[in-house]
Amino acid sequence: MTITTLTSRELNQDVGRAKRAAQEGPVFITDRGRPAHVLLTIEEYRRLAGAGRTLGQALAMPGLSEIEFEPEKSGLASRPADFS
């Protein structure tokens, strides 16, 4: 993945260059020398945002089964039901 940095001026002068660079990786757009925006392909945006992913797809992600999860005990005590 290639990361490209363009100034706002460079973006305005050559949008095509920015779009081509986004095919290779994120394009950081600076404003007065500071990162202000990131240009991504729609595919990369959807991948990062998880757009359209169902709960089943999210749970089936590779490597998810390797995550250890031990929830804390709630400390709530149960009592017998009163059916009278």
C-alpha positions as semicolon CSV with decimal commas, in nm:
position;residue;x (nm);y (nm);z (nm)
1;M;0,000;0,000;0,000
2;T;0,133;0,336;-0,101
3;I;0,044;0,645;0,100
4;T;0,036;0,970;-0,098
5;T;0,026;1,322;0,042
6;L;-0,101;1,615;-0,162
7;T;-0,161;1,975;-0,073
8;S;-0,507;2,121;-0,130
9;R;-0,359;2,320;-0,418
10;E;-0,211;2,008;-0,582
11;L;-0,546;1,833;-0,550
12;N;-0,728;2,122;-0,716
13;Q;-0,476;2,133;-0,999
14;D;-0,477;1,758;-1,073
15;V;-0,775;1,562;-0,938
16;G;-0,699;1,277;-1,179
17;R;-0,359;1,224;-1,018
18;A;-0,524;1,201;-0,675
19;K;-0,780;0,948;-0,801
20;R;-0,506;0,733;-0,956
21;A;-0,303;0,750;-0,635
22;A;-0,608;0,641;-0,433
23;Q;-0,608;0,314;-0,631
24;E;-0,272;0,236;-0,465
25;G;-0,360;0,352;-0,113
26;P;-0,491;0,644;0,090
27;V;-0,425;0,998;-0,026
28;F;-0,376;1,249;0,254
29;I;-0,475;1,602;0,159
30;T;-0,313;1,875;0,362
31;D;-0,433;2,223;0,439
32;R;-0,159;2,464;0,548
33;G;0,075;2,171;0,602
34;R;-0,158;1,972;0,827
35;P;-0,355;1,661;0,723
36;A;-0,716;1,766;0,670
37;H;-0,878;1,496;0,453
38;V;-0,820;1,144;0,323
39;L;-0,920;1,024;-0,023
40;L;-1,004;0,652;-0,052
41;T;-1,157;0,431;-0,317
42;I;-1,518;0,340;-0,244
43;E;-1,415;-0,023;-0,197
44;E;-1,161;0,069;0,070
45;Y;-1,410;0,299;0,241
46;R;-1,673;0,025;0,252
47;R;-1,418;-0,222;0,385
48;L;-1,319;0,016;0,663
49;A;-1,674;0,124;0,743
50;G;-1,810;-0,228;0,730
51;A;-2,095;-0,111;0,508
52;G;-2,341;-0,386;0,431
53;R;-2,185;-0,638;0,669
54;T;-2,433;-0,854;0,856
55;L;-2,381;-0,973;1,212
56;G;-2,316;-1,323;1,078
57;Q;-2,048;-1,193;0,842
58;A;-1,885;-0,992;1,119
59;L;-1,877;-1,295;1,349
60;A;-1,732;-1,511;1,072
61;M;-1,432;-1,281;1,021
62;P;-1,101;-1,468;1,003
63;G;-0,911;-1,463;1,330
64;L;-1,216;-1,374;1,539
65;S;-1,218;-1,715;1,708
66;E;-0,868;-1,645;1,841
67;I;-0,991;-1,352;2,052
68;E;-1,022;-1,444;2,417
69;F;-1,330;-1,311;2,590
70;E;-1,404;-1,361;2,958
71;P;-1,699;-1,150;3,070
72;E;-1,704;-1,039;3,433
73;K;-1,953;-1,207;3,664
74;S;-2,249;-0,981;3,731
75;G;-2,276;-1,053;4,103
76;L;-2,654;-1,084;4,077
77;A;-2,800;-1,359;4,295
78;S;-3,092;-1,567;4,175
79;R;-3,388;-1,654;4,392
80;P;-3,662;-1,910;4,355
81;A;-3,975;-1,799;4,171
82;D;-4,286;-1,736;4,380
83;F;-4,589;-1,889;4,205
84;S;-4,841;-1,829;4,482
